[in-house]
Amino acid sequence: MTEFERVLVQSFNKYFEEKNIKGIAHRLKQHRFTAQFLDVLVDSLNPDYYLGIECKSISVDKGAKALYFTQHFTTDKNGSHQIDRISDFLKRSGRTGFLAVELKMGVGHSREAYILPWDVLDARFHQDDMTKFTIEEIQEFCRMERAGNKYVIDPHGWKRN
């Protein structure tokens, strides 16, 4: 589990505790030869918090200019792309999906995190001439603000973009 995923899970669970909402965020244990559907699962009877979140980190400080569908997502041995597999899981489970992108800006600079609705990502992936989201495009989506060492949880705000 990456630090980004860990903090996101902790942020959700702290939010649920503080707001007295029945819900839990968790990360399924990843096994070496078993694929996981998503990085973070959020379970709640409240549909606003029944979520699936895939997390990606991009090292902008090392020259990354975009989130590429071929470089940052996997294709399994059967040729099934990770975006299609996640989209299918979200559809079958009834979860609302998001892509959380952490931009690493380098030593001495704060990391930035943005949340993209999964349906926007899926639509872009299925456009024949689209192979990526540029850093600038990612930064047009909802920035995940921080409060101390946790992210501010706001699924309603995330959906508005």
C-alpha distance (Angstrom), angle and dihedral (degrees) to the residues before:
residue distance angle dihedral
M1 . . .
T2 3.78 . .
E3 3.78 122.4 .
F4 3.81 88.9 -112.1
E5 3.82 92.1 56.0
R6 3.81 92.1 45.0
V7 3.81 93.0 51.8
L8 3.80 91.6 46.6
V9 3.82 91.5 52.4
Q10 3.81 91.2 46.6
S11 3.82 90.5 48.0
F12 3.80 92.4 54.0
N13 3.79 93.8 46.3
K14 3.81 92.3 47.8
Y15 3.82 89.7 48.4
F16 3.82 91.5 51.3
E17 3.79 90.7 49.0
E18 3.81 94.5 47.8
K19 3.83 94.2 45.4
N20 3.81 93.4 40.8
I21 3.81 91.1 -123.9
K22 3.77 119.6 155.4
G23 3.76 103.2 -122.0
I24 3.76 144.2 104.4
A25 3.77 134.8 -153.1
H26 3.77 118.4 -152.4
R27 3.75 145.3 163.5
L28 3.77 118.1 -132.3
K29 3.76 114.5 -128.4
Q30 3.77 108.2 -99.9
H31 3.78 117.4 -135.5
R32 3.76 122.9 -157.0
F33 3.81 97.6 -114.5
T34 3.79 99.9 26.4
A35 3.78 121.8 86.1
Q36 3.78 118.6 -136.2
F37 3.76 120.5 -145.1
L38 3.80 99.4 -138.2
D39 3.78 139.4 -2.8
V40 3.81 97.6 -123.1
L41 3.79 128.3 25.1
V42 3.80 120.5 -166.8
D43 3.79 116.7 -163.1
S44 3.78 125.1 -165.9
L45 3.79 138.3 137.0
N46 3.80 85.0 -126.5
P47 3.83 103.7 88.0
D48 3.82 90.8 -145.2
Y49 3.80 87.1 68.0
Y50 3.80 100.8 40.1
L51 3.79 94.9 103.8
G52 3.77 146.2 152.2
I53 3.80 117.9 -154.7
E54 3.79 128.0 -171.0
C55 3.81 114.1 -161.1
K56 3.79 126.9 -150.6
S57 3.80 130.8 176.1
I58 3.78 124.6 -154.1
S59 3.80 123.7 -166.1
V60 3.79 101.9 -139.4
D61 3.81 88.9 170.5
K62 3.80 88.9 62.6
G63 3.77 94.0 53.0
A64 3.80 103.8 -89.3
K65 3.79 109.5 155.7
A66 3.80 101.2 179.0
L67 3.79 149.5 6.0
Y68 3.81 103.3 -103.6
F69 3.79 122.5 -155.8
T70 3.81 91.6 -142.1
Q71 3.79 99.9 41.0
H72 3.80 102.5 39.2
F73 3.81 99.1 36.1
T74 3.79 128.0 55.4
T75 3.77 135.1 -126.8
D76 3.79 115.7 -148.6
K77 3.80 127.4 -134.4
N78 3.82 89.9 -90.1
G79 3.80 92.3 56.0
S80 3.81 94.6 -106.6
H81 3.81 111.9 145.3
Q82 3.80 119.3 -132.3
I83 3.81 92.7 -123.3
D84 3.82 91.1 56.0
R85 3.82 91.8 46.2
I86 3.80 92.4 50.6
S87 3.81 92.3 44.9
D88 3.80 89.7 53.0
F89 3.81 91.8 48.2
L90 3.81 91.7 49.7
K91 3.79 91.9 48.7
R92 3.81 94.0 47.9
S93 3.81 94.7 43.6
G94 3.80 96.3 43.7
R95 3.81 91.9 -127.7
T96 3.77 124.3 145.3
G97 3.78 108.1 -121.4
F98 3.76 133.3 -143.5
L99 3.77 138.1 176.0
A100 3.80 112.9 -139.8
V101 3.80 112.2 -158.8
E102 3.77 121.9 -165.4
L103 3.80 115.7 -160.1
K104 3.80 112.3 -154.5
M105 3.79 106.9 -151.5
G106 3.79 98.9 -176.0
V107 3.78 139.2 -105.3
G108 3.78 112.8 -24.3
H109 3.81 93.8 17.4
S110 3.78 127.2 97.9
R111 3.76 118.2 -115.7
E112 3.78 116.4 -115.5
A113 3.80 125.2 -145.7
Y114 3.79 128.2 -162.2
I115 3.79 132.1 -174.0
L116 3.80 122.6 -141.5
P117 3.80 123.6 -170.4
W118 3.80 108.1 -113.9
D119 3.80 93.9 -130.0
V120 3.83 89.5 60.3
L121 3.80 90.5 51.8
D122 3.80 92.0 46.2
A123 3.81 92.4 49.7
R124 3.82 91.5 50.1
F125 3.81 91.1 48.1
H126 3.80 91.3 54.8
Q127 3.80 94.8 50.7
D128 3.81 105.6 102.3
D129 3.79 96.3 -135.5
M130 3.82 98.3 41.1
T131 3.80 118.6 92.0
K132 3.78 103.4 156.2
F133 3.78 152.8 9.1
T134 3.80 112.3 -116.8
I135 3.80 119.8 -135.1
E136 3.81 88.7 -109.4
E137 3.82 91.4 53.0
I138 3.81 91.3 49.2
Q139 3.80 90.0 51.6
E140 3.81 89.8 57.2
F141 3.81 89.5 67.5
C142 3.79 126.3 80.2
R143 3.78 111.8 -60.4
M144 3.78 113.5 -136.7
E145 3.77 102.8 -127.9
R146 3.77 121.1 -147.8
A147 3.78 130.3 -133.0
G148 3.77 107.7 -167.1
N149 3.78 107.5 -46.7
K150 3.84 95.2 -23.6
Y151 3.80 133.8 79.4
V152 3.80 120.5 -115.9
I153 3.80 107.2 -112.1
D154 3.81 113.3 -138.9
P155 3.82 114.8 150.1
H156 3.82 90.6 168.5
G157 3.81 90.7 57.2
W158 3.79 91.9 43.5
K159 3.82 91.2 57.6
R160 3.80 93.7 53.6
N161 3.80 93.2 73.6
